[in-house]
């Protein structure tokens, strides 16, 4: 399967920017195609090729799901948590395994 030139450029930019795992995931998802859910209860789901003309749109959808949606959810959670602190600043932070121990 050929991958759209624009999608390959996005993958290259992600790789060069230190997002190799996201680039690999994007390439895999585009290469595998779309999953078609079977209407038959005992049938396996199937995959169909994403037409080259639709690959860029699909790549952008995947990037939004992986990058923008989590950031929006975090911002929303911080805003809600800020409401519990009487308008004070509230910020979530992540801890590493060593910091927990």
C-alpha positions in Angstrom: 0.0 0.0 0.0 1.3 3.5 -0.9 1.2 6.1 1.8 0.3 9.6 0.8 3.3 11.9 0.4 1.9 14.4 2.9 1.4 11.7 5.5 5.0 10.6 5.0 6.1 14.2 5.5 4.2 14.3 8.8 5.8 11.0 9.9 9.2 12.3 9.0 8.6 15.5 11.0 7.4 13.5 14.0 10.5 11.3 13.8 12.8 14.3 13.6 11.1 16.0 16.5 11.5 13.1 18.9 8.0 11.6 18.5 9.2 8.4 16.8 6.7 6.2 18.6 3.8 8.4 17.5 5.2 8.4 14.0 5.3 4.6 14.1 1.8 4.4 15.4 0.5 6.7 12.7 2.3 4.8 10.0 0.9 1.5 11.3 -2.7 2.8 11.6 -2.6 4.2 8.0 -1.0 1.0 6.7 -3.5 -1.3 8.4 -6.5 0.6 7.1 -9.9 1.1 8.7 -11.5 -1.5 10.9 -15.0 -2.5 9.7 -17.1 -4.0 12.5 -19.0 -7.0 11.4 -22.8 -7.0 12.0 -22.7 -10.8 12.5 -22.2 -11.8 16.1 -19.8 -14.6 15.4 -17.9 -13.0 12.6 -14.5 -11.4 12.8 -14.0 -7.7 12.2 -12.3 -6.8 8.9 -10.0 -4.0 7.7 -10.3 -2.0 4.5 -7.6 0.0 2.8 -7.7 3.8 3.3 -7.7 5.4 -0.1 -4.6 7.6 -0.7 -6.8 10.7 -1.1 -8.3 10.2 2.5 -5.0 9.3 4.3 -4.1 12.9 5.2 -7.5 13.5 6.8 -7.2 10.2 8.7 -3.6 11.1 9.9 -4.9 14.4 11.2 -7.8 12.7 13.0 -5.3 10.2 14.6 -3.0 13.1 15.7 -5.9 15.0 17.2 -6.9 11.9 19.2 -3.4 11.3 20.5 -2.3 14.9 21.1 -5.1 17.4 21.3 -7.8 15.5 23.0 -5.7 14.5 26.0 -4.4 18.1 26.3 -8.0 19.4 26.3 -9.1 16.9 28.9 -6.2 17.9 31.1 -7.0 21.6 30.8 -10.7 20.9 31.5 -9.7 18.9 34.6 -7.4 21.7 35.8 -10.3 24.2 35.4 -12.7 22.0 37.3 -10.1 21.4 40.1 -9.5 25.1 40.2 -13.1 25.7 40.9 -12.7 23.6 44.1 -9.9 25.9 45.3 -12.0 29.1 45.3 -10.4 30.4 42.1 -6.9 29.6 43.2 -4.4 28.1 40.8 -4.5 24.3 40.6 -2.1 22.3 38.4 -1.9 18.6 37.9 1.6 17.1 37.7 2.7 13.6 36.9 5.0 11.6 39.1 7.6 9.1 38.1 7.7 5.7 39.8 10.8 6.8 41.8 9.0 9.9 43.1 6.2 7.8 44.4 8.5 5.4 46.3 
